[in-house]
Amino acid sequence: MSDNRLPEEGDRIAKLLARAGVASRREVERMIADGRVSLDGKVLDTPAVKLTSLKGVSVDGKPVGKAEATRLFAFHKPSGLITAERDPAGRPTIYVALRNALPKSAGRVMPVGRLDFNTEGLLLLTNDGELKRAMELPSSGVPRSYRARAFGDVTQAMLDDLIEGVEIDGIRYGRIEADLERGSGMNRWIQMTLTEGKNREVRRVLEHLGLQVNRLMRISYGPFELGDLPRGQAGEINREAVEQFRKQLLRDIK
């Protein structure tokens, strides 16, 4: 579709499709580049299209429904599950557990960030691709908190140094707040809060300090906490609280 026929009002189509839960904005832009998105039967070749609604929009030949209200679910991911729809190695994924954990009305949801195969705890899932992307962006500064059980010799002074960040194998990790929980012995619990969420960040930082992580659990993401949610179970977070958080987050990153 040529530029002189594009609407001038509304929101960019990638934003609307992300809000409708089709995919993240970046993924939608790739889908457009691959010729998978159409408007009124014409294949789009640019993500610059602005629309006031998704009327007439199709993805892979299927009409897209209107954006639903943002929903956010908390899932207590057990260790031993991949945060993906499928795994080439045949390992079980979170979607196997989610079939029974999520209500039937949940529809298509996407994980906000990831948890490693051996990491357990809070995994958020949403139908809103725009919210997903905003929460994952390092620049948004959304805090994630973890509890790690680690074997080795560590002091609070060592952990305090992480507040300035640390560079490991050429990768710079930003500010980390870390507190050694009360206890004794060589197996200690450490609580850590960070905002970047780089791949395997907690494990790599603690291993850099000479510690061996033998259990890792995410206990919060932004204002949302794992609490006493049973392992393998999911629950919907209050929609009013989600919408308030969403509006504030999107306002802050603009």
N, C-alpha and C positions, 0 to 999 in steps of 0.2 A: 504494500500500500504506500503510495507516494506521500511525501511530507505535506503537500498542499491540500491534502484531503483529511489531515489529522485534526481532531478536535483541539481547541485551545483552552478548554476549561476542565476542571476536575483534577483528579490525581493520576499520576503515572500508572500505567497498567500493571507494572511489576509490583507496586505497592498494593493495589487492589487485589491482585491474585495472591499475594502473600497474606493479606488480611483474610482472604477466603480459605486459607489453609492449603493452597495448591503446592506451594514450596516457598523457600526463602526468596527475597528479592534477587539475590545474586543467581540463584538456581533458575528463577523465572527468566532472567535475562539470557541465560544460556539456552533455555528452552526456545526463546524467541529466535536466537541466532541459529538454532537447529531447525527452524521452520515448523515448530510444533504448536504455535499459537495463532489463532485466526480471529478476525473481527468481521462479522457479517459475511462469512464465507471466504474472505480474502486473507491469505497468509501474511502475517506481519514480518517485516524485516528490520524493525527498529523498536527499542523499548521506550522511545520518546512519546508514545501515544498517551494522551490524557483522556480520561473518561470519568463520567459522573456515576456510572454503574457498570456492572459486568454484563449487561444485556447484549447479546449477540457475540459474546466471546466464547471460543471453544479451545480446548486443549486436547491435542491428539484426537480431534474430531468429536469430542464430547462437550456439550454445553456446560459452562460453569455456572453453578448456582450463586445466589447472592451471598455476600459475606455473613457468616453467623457471628453471634456475640462471642467475644474472646472467652475461652475456657482454659483453665490451667489445672492440671492434675499432679498430685504428688504421688510418686511410686517409690516404695522401699525396695530398691534393686538388691537382690541377693548376689553374693559373689558367684562367679561361674557362669555369667551371662554376657553376651556381646551386645553392645548398644548399637545395633544395626538391624535392618529388616532381614538380611540373610548373610550367612558367613560361608565363603568358599571352602573353608576347612570343615564345615559341618557342625560347628559348635552351636549350642543353643543360644537363641537371641532373646532379648527382652520381650519381643512380641509374642513369643510362646506363652510367657507368664501373663502378659497383659490381656490375652484373650479372656481370661477368667477374672482378672483383677479390675479391669475397667468396666463401667456400666455400658450397656448396649447403646445408649444415646451418645456416647463419647465421639463417635465418628472417627475420622482420620486425625491422628495426632502425631506430632513430631517431638523428639527429645530436645530439650534445651541443653546444649553441650553434651558431653559424653562422660561415662564412667568406664574405666578399664575393666577388662574381664574379671580381674581379681579384686576390684574395688566394689564396695557395697554402699548402701545408704540412699540419700535423697536424689532422685532423678525426676526433674520436672518435665511434663509433657504438655504441649499446647496445640490448638488448632490454628493459631495465629502466627504465620511465618514472619511477620514484621516484629512481633514481640520476641520471638525466638532469636532473630538476628540481633536485636537491640541488647538482649541480655547476654549474648555471647561475645559481643564486641569488647575487646580489652579497654578501648577508650571510654566505654560507658562506666567502668569502675564498679560494676556490681560485685559485691563481696561474696566469696564462697568459703565456707568453713568446714574443716575436716578434723577428725580425731584419728591419729595414727598410733599404733602400738609398734614400738621399735626396740630392737635389741642392740645394746651397745652403751658406751660411756658418753653421757651428754649432760651438760649443765645449762641452767637458765641463761648464763652469760653467753654461751655459744649461740643459743637461740635468739637472744636479743640482737646479735649482730645482723640477723636477717632483715631487720627493719630497714636497713639501707639497701637491701637487695643483694644479689650475688651473681657472679658470672661462672658458669660451668661449661667446659668444653666449647667455649665461644658463644654460648647462649646466655643472654642477660635475663635474669629473673628479677622482677620488681619487688617492691615492698612486701614483706611477709611478717605478719604478727604471729609469734609462736610462744606458747606457754607450756611449760612442763608441769603436768599434773602431779599432785602429791603421790608419794609412793617411794619404794626403795627397790634395790636390785637392778639388774641389767635390762629388764624388760619394762619399759616405761611408756605411758600414754602421753602424747603431745597433741595439743590443740593448735591448729594453724588456720589463719585467715588470709586469703590472697584475693587479688582482683583480676589477674590476667588469665589464669586457667590454661597455661601452656601444657602441651602434651606431657603427661606423667610428671608434672611439676613437683608435687609433694614428695613423691618417691625419690626423684633425682636430687632434690635439695637435701633430704635427710641422708641419702646415701653419700652425698658429698661431705657430710659431717661425720661419716664413718659409721652410720647406723644401718641396721638391716630391718626394713619394714616388713612385719609379718601380718599386719591387719590394717586396712585403711577404710574409713567410713566418712562419707560426706554427710554433715549434719544440718547444713543450711545453705541456701542459695538466695541472695538478696534477703528480703524480709521473711521468706518462707522457710519453715523449719521441718525437720523430719519428725521431731517429737516422739510420740509412742506408737507411730504407725507400724504395724507388724510387718516383718520381712515378707516380701512377695505380695503385699497388698497395696492398693491404690485408693486415693480419695480425692474428691474435687475440692479445690481451694475456693473459699468464698468469692463469688463473682464481683461483688462490690469492691472488695479489697484488691482483687486482680486489676479491675478497671482503673482504680485510683493509682495503683503502682504503674500500670501501663502508660497512663497519660503523663505522669510525672517523668518517667524514664524517657519517653519519646520527646518530651519538651526539653529535657536536659541535653540530649545528644544532637539536637538540631543546631 
